[in-house]
Amino acid sequence: MNTMSSTSHHSRKSLAIYPGTFDPITMGHLDIIDRALNLFDKVIIAIAINPGKKPLFSLEDRIAMVKQCFPQDYSRIEVDSVSGLLVQYAAAKGATAIIRGLRAVSDFDYEFQLALMNRKLEREVDTIFLMPGFRWIYISSSIIKDAARHGGDVCELVPEHVNQRLLTVFSNR
């Protein structure tokens, strides 16, 4: 067991990584980020470069849309991109936790397996599961993209600048 004296614990800044594709960022993601900021001094939003996925928005666009959600001088948020093993990235950054959002029981099985593998690879990094507020529990980036692609109004589910990008992308198709 790793115990720290109470003085050293309070002087250390806590850092968490919140990974995802963020294609695009949603109000559910922002809700999880708010919850994470209640628990940690700083959160790095790590935008995944996943060759297996074909995102709607480029990595640059996703980074820009996420950054636009936060004031420029906001020191508690960092936006970065990550490829390769997330848990190695987290350890290299000095993070103590990886934040994962859970919407439904169906998310849990996969997330639980991932958390156990991450713990095996890097014992010092914990996985913390957070549930979004009830009003965001049913939304995901893919459901939002699907609705927007077919002309559905998603303006309450994503930040305004993201809604504008979705309208632009799908009006040009």
C-alpha positions as CSV (number, residue, x, y, z in Angstrom):
1,M,0.0,0.0,0.0
2,N,1.3,3.4,-1.0
3,T,0.7,5.9,1.9
4,M,1.8,9.5,1.8
5,S,2.1,11.9,4.7
6,S,-0.7,14.5,4.7
7,T,1.7,17.3,4.0
8,S,3.2,15.8,0.8
9,H,-0.3,14.9,-0.5
10,H,-1.5,18.5,-0.3
11,S,1.5,20.0,-2.0
12,R,1.3,17.6,-5.0
13,K,-1.0,18.8,-7.8
14,S,-3.3,16.1,-9.0
15,L,-3.6,15.5,-12.7
16,A,-6.1,13.3,-14.6
17,I,-6.3,12.4,-18.3
18,Y,-9.7,12.4,-20.0
19,P,-9.3,10.5,-23.3
20,G,-11.6,10.2,-26.2
21,T,-12.1,10.7,-29.9
22,F,-14.3,13.8,-29.2
23,D,-15.7,13.6,-32.7
24,P,-17.3,16.0,-31.8
25,I,-17.2,17.1,-28.2
26,T,-20.7,17.0,-26.6
27,M,-22.4,18.5,-23.6
28,G,-22.0,15.1,-22.0
29,H,-18.2,15.4,-22.4
30,L,-18.2,18.9,-20.9
31,D,-20.3,17.6,-18.0
32,I,-17.7,14.8,-17.3
33,I,-14.9,17.4,-17.5
34,D,-16.7,19.6,-14.9
35,R,-17.0,16.6,-12.6
36,A,-13.3,15.7,-13.1
37,L,-12.3,19.3,-12.3
38,N,-14.1,18.9,-8.9
39,L,-11.8,16.0,-8.2
40,F,-8.5,17.0,-9.8
41,D,-6.4,20.2,-10.0
42,K,-5.9,19.8,-13.7
43,V,-7.3,17.7,-16.5
44,I,-5.7,16.9,-19.8
45,I,-8.2,16.3,-22.5
46,A,-6.4,13.7,-24.7
47,I,-7.8,13.5,-28.1
48,A,-7.2,10.0,-29.5
49,I,-5.6,9.4,-32.8
50,N,-7.2,6.0,-33.6
51,P,-6.3,4.7,-37.1
52,G,-9.1,2.2,-36.8
53,K,-11.8,4.9,-36.6
54,K,-12.7,7.2,-39.4
55,P,-13.6,10.4,-37.7
56,L,-15.9,13.0,-39.2
57,F,-13.6,15.8,-38.1
58,S,-9.8,16.0,-38.6
59,L,-7.6,15.9,-35.5
60,E,-6.9,19.6,-35.9
61,D,-10.6,20.4,-36.0
62,R,-11.4,18.3,-33.0
63,I,-8.5,20.0,-31.0
64,A,-9.8,23.4,-32.0
65,M,-13.4,22.6,-31.1
66,V,-12.4,21.3,-27.7
67,K,-10.1,24.3,-27.0
68,Q,-12.9,26.7,-28.0
69,C,-15.0,25.3,-25.1
70,F,-12.6,26.8,-22.5
71,P,-11.3,30.4,-22.0
72,Q,-7.8,30.9,-23.3
73,D,-6.3,31.6,-19.9
74,Y,-7.9,28.6,-18.2
75,S,-4.9,26.9,-16.6
76,R,-6.7,23.8,-15.3
77,I,-7.4,22.4,-18.7
78,E,-4.9,21.2,-21.3
79,V,-5.8,19.8,-24.7
80,D,-3.4,17.3,-26.3
81,S,-3.5,14.5,-28.8
82,V,-2.5,10.9,-28.0
83,S,-1.7,7.8,-30.0
84,G,-0.4,4.5,-28.7
85,L,-1.0,3.3,-25.2
86,L,-3.0,5.8,-23.2
87,V,-1.7,4.5,-19.8
88,Q,1.9,5.1,-20.9
89,Y,1.0,8.6,-21.9
90,A,-0.7,9.2,-18.6
91,A,2.3,7.9,-16.6
92,A,4.7,10.1,-18.7
93,K,2.5,13.1,-18.0
94,G,2.6,12.3,-14.2
95,A,-1.2,11.7,-14.1
96,T,-2.7,9.7,-11.2
97,A,-5.9,8.9,-13.0
98,I,-7.6,8.3,-16.3
99,I,-11.2,9.5,-16.4
100,R,-13.8,7.5,-18.3
101,G,-17.4,8.4,-18.8
102,L,-20.0,5.7,-18.3
103,R,-23.4,6.2,-19.7
104,A,-25.0,2.8,-19.4
105,V,-24.4,-0.7,-18.2
106,S,-23.5,-1.6,-21.8
107,D,-20.4,0.7,-21.5
108,F,-19.2,-1.0,-18.3
109,D,-18.0,-4.4,-19.5
110,Y,-15.6,-3.0,-22.1
111,E,-14.4,-0.2,-19.8
112,F,-13.9,-2.6,-16.9
113,Q,-11.6,-4.8,-19.1
114,L,-9.7,-1.7,-20.3
115,A,-9.2,-0.5,-16.7
116,L,-7.9,-3.8,-15.5
117,M,-5.4,-4.0,-18.4
118,N,-4.3,-0.4,-17.7
119,R,-3.8,-1.3,-14.1
120,K,-1.7,-4.3,-15.1
121,L,0.5,-2.1,-17.4
122,E,0.8,0.9,-15.0
123,R,-0.1,0.4,-11.3
124,E,0.3,4.0,-10.4
125,V,-2.5,5.2,-12.7
126,D,-6.1,4.6,-11.6
127,T,-9.2,4.6,-13.8
128,I,-12.0,6.7,-12.4
129,F,-15.5,6.2,-13.8
130,L,-17.8,9.2,-13.9
131,M,-21.4,9.3,-14.9
132,P,-22.7,12.4,-16.7
133,G,-25.8,14.2,-15.5
134,F,-29.0,12.4,-16.3
135,R,-29.9,14.8,-19.1
136,W,-26.7,13.7,-21.0
137,I,-26.8,10.0,-20.2
138,Y,-28.3,9.0,-23.6
139,I,-26.1,11.0,-25.9
140,S,-22.9,10.0,-27.7
141,S,-20.9,11.6,-30.5
142,S,-22.0,9.0,-32.9
143,I,-25.7,9.4,-32.1
144,I,-25.4,13.2,-32.4
145,K,-23.6,12.9,-35.8
146,D,-26.3,10.5,-37.0
147,A,-29.1,12.8,-36.0
148,A,-27.3,15.9,-37.5
149,R,-26.5,13.9,-40.7
150,H,-30.3,13.4,-41.2
151,G,-31.3,17.0,-40.4
152,G,-32.0,16.5,-36.7
153,D,-31.6,19.5,-34.4
154,V,-28.8,18.8,-31.9
155,C,-28.2,22.4,-30.8
156,E,-28.9,21.5,-27.1
157,L,-26.6,18.5,-27.1
158,V,-23.3,20.2,-28.3
159,P,-21.7,23.6,-27.7
160,E,-22.9,26.3,-30.2
161,H,-19.6,26.3,-32.2
162,V,-19.8,22.5,-32.6
163,N,-23.4,22.7,-33.8
164,Q,-22.4,25.3,-36.4
165,R,-19.6,22.9,-37.6
166,L,-22.1,20.0,-37.9
167,L,-24.6,22.1,-39.8
168,T,-21.8,23.2,-42.2
169,V,-20.4,19.7,-42.7
170,F,-23.8,18.1,-43.4
171,S,-25.2,20.9,-45.5
172,N,-22.3,20.4,-47.9
173,R,-23.1,16.7,-48.5
